Amino acid sequence: MLKTVKSKILAIAIFMLAFLLIAFACYGGVFRMKTKQLMLQNYIFAVDTFVNRLNEKVVRLEDNSEDLALIGKLAYKTDKDIALTKKSIKNIFENYDNSLGGGIWYEPYTFDKSQKRTCLYIFRNRNNQLVFDESFASEEYDYHNRSWYKEIKSKIKKEHDTAWSLPYYEEIGSETMMITVGTGIFADGKLVGISTIDWDLKDLFAEIMRMAPIERGFSFFEARDTIKGSFALFASKADDYIIVSNTPYVDNLALTGKPLSALPWYRDNLRYVTYMTYHGKKYVPIVKDIKNGMLLIICIPKSEMFTDINKFVFMMLLILAFLAILIPTVLYFGLDRYIIKPIYILMNIARKVSRGEDIKIQLNKPEEFAQLASAFDKMTTNIKKITMDREKINNELNIAKSIQASSLPSVFPPFPDRKEFDIFASMDAAKEVGGDFYDFYFKDDQNFMFLVADVSGKGIPAALFMMTSKTLIENLSQFGFPPSELIYTINNKICQNNKEGLFVTMLAGIINLNTGRLSLMNCGHNQPLIKRKGGSYEYMNLDSNMVLGVFENVDFNIYETEMNPGDSLFIYTDGITEATNASDEMYGENRLQECLNSIKTIALNKISEEVKKNIKEFTLDYPQSDDITMLIFKYNGQAQMKEMTYKDKAVIENYKPCYTWLHGACEEWGLNEELKNTLDMCSEEIFANVTFYAYPFEQGEIEVYIKNEYNTITLKFIDSGLPYNPLEKPDPDITLPPEDRPLGGLGIYMVKQMAREVIYERIDDKNILTLIFDC
Amino acid sequence: MEYSIKPRGEFTLYVKASGRMDLDSAVQYGTAVKDALYDADEQITELVLDFGEVTFISSFGLKVVLELYKHMQEQNGKLTVENVPEQIKNSFKMVGFDKFLEF
């Protein structure tokens, strides 16, 4: 699937895209988490700062309360100088300008036995001046029964104890909501009064309001806006009440003084809670203890808290995702355009060039591909040139091959009027021009020479050497040398013409056609096969002489034998015996002998065809590596001719005397039983045909003529009936199943199979049918 | 040519011929065998032709063999040959009878 460069690059681009997307997503997640942690720490730090400031104030208030208690104690114990005491009190408040007011309150009849109430209260008026208010000592106010007084007094057990009151609304004097801190004044182990400092809740409220919408402390952000919807509570945990709150959902005053448990979201473990839900909104609670045991809870809406960071992270991820898509895409299209497209162009052109189209490559960029293209162009031109050269050489070689082939006699029979012998030869060249050849000619009227030769080597040198050798042998053979002298001369002449060290193997025969005397010369060649009349092919055992063209002045042994009428000789080159099949087996001499002996036909060209067919069946598709050359010579003996004629009425009943006559002829001439039957079958068919078709209406005569000449039987049927050519009948299809086969047509089909030749002629209103058989 | 036709078992007809089976005699031989097939008491399912003593067969003889074979085939029977001499075997082969006759 990922076979092409293009698909591979695409796969890498997709992988890169996925990888970058995952990497950026992880980075975004981690970044968001870390930033959130950092932000939260920043909030906590801001709250801590605020709590520290608050603590300082609480300590200061408590310190002041204690200082006042000390002044109260001194005043009680010493001379009870009111003016001096007032001065000391004023001094404290002058040094500490944040408090609303405060004072010293004595128990009934302790400071002054005559007076139930003695108090020294100072406060800051509207003009920011410290003024003592005497009205608190009035019966009407009756401070001893005020809630704050009773509360603080009940909480104080010993000297230096400091206690805080619940928030309360002071309708007299300041007319504000406040809480009061107080310290007991002890004298001689007995509580004689308390000192108090008022803390205007408006002041605390303002403080909380000031810090509650916490300013975002990150310099990171440009927009320094506040967090909307956050709220804070200031509460006393020990007494379980809310001192002040700025929750936007509940009226400030309505919640003040209520227990913490009135808050639906409040839990004791709030400081360990990451967020809580209130009015359907998530808040992050920050819980802080104040030094006097009070509690500050600041709740920041979660959504608001991280809005910006979420937005920022989202934007960042969007940009990164865009980059993650952009980078592989740009990479892919870049590679596609500058590498893959040029490759495809080159590929297409290569394909066209290989189909033989003449194409120049148009590719100017990128530089490397332009160079490749021009190199490619050069290569194409060179290949074309080489191909053309090779074609030219091939053409010339083919011409050479056909010249070589045409130099061998190829018309058979070559001497139709010489009935003393039959000859057939063939040379099937291997791919290249080769060195095999055969030849035959009359040395004189009686002596006939035939030969098969094989020049060593292949190609043009062998072909040229073959041509010279062939011409030389033919020329020399015309001089009337006796065989031994002829071969001696041939060898010397070839040696003189042989500078390249080539050589020729040759098997040549010279026969006297009158006597049948045969001289055979074997010059390093394969042994020929001889078939005596009525026998089978046997390898001859000739003395093997030196090959031709190597050593000069060498004597050659000549093998002398007789050929009788009907004897055949088969001469061949090693191209036959060394023909190889796919499993590297050679055809060999035995196969050749078996093949020759299994062949029924006696027509020489058919024998040659059968041998070639047999070799082909052996080698199958394995290429032919050497020339295959063979020559068959059959001696028919001296001219002799016998003939007989039979003439009678063409009627069915007359066939019996006809075949009786035919049998007589066969026996007289010594023809074998098989041929006799064949002649009988054929003549019966023709005889019947003449009776049925040539004379359908009236009887007529038939003349049968038989001739035996040079082992060839000629059988002629002549009648004067209607024109009738049995050869026009189509052949029956003998492969059909019996039910589909017609009954007729078998006879003439058999005649055509058995006779070597069947000729029909219509001459002088006569049908003449000639059948020719080999003996 | 001479021939003898006799039943072999209930459903088999055995024909032994001798001499030349040619233009002169083949038709006669064929007709005689066919008549014997018709005349048989039972439906003949196998026809056996013995060629042991036939010395010669021409195309007319071959034609009769084919005719008889087709005839037997139509009757859902079969034709077999026996003792076929080499020379007649060659003639059978030449006209493709070896495709359906075993000899």
Interface residues (C-beta under 8 A of the other chain):
Chain A: I652 E653 Y655 K656 E673 E674 N677 D680 M681 E684 E685 F687 A688 P732 I734 T735 P737 P738 E739 R741 L743 G744 L746 G747 Y749 M750 Q753 M754
Chain B: D22 L23 D24 F56 S58 S59 F60 L62 K63 L66 E67 Y69 K70 Q73 Q87 S91 M94 V95 G96 K99 F100
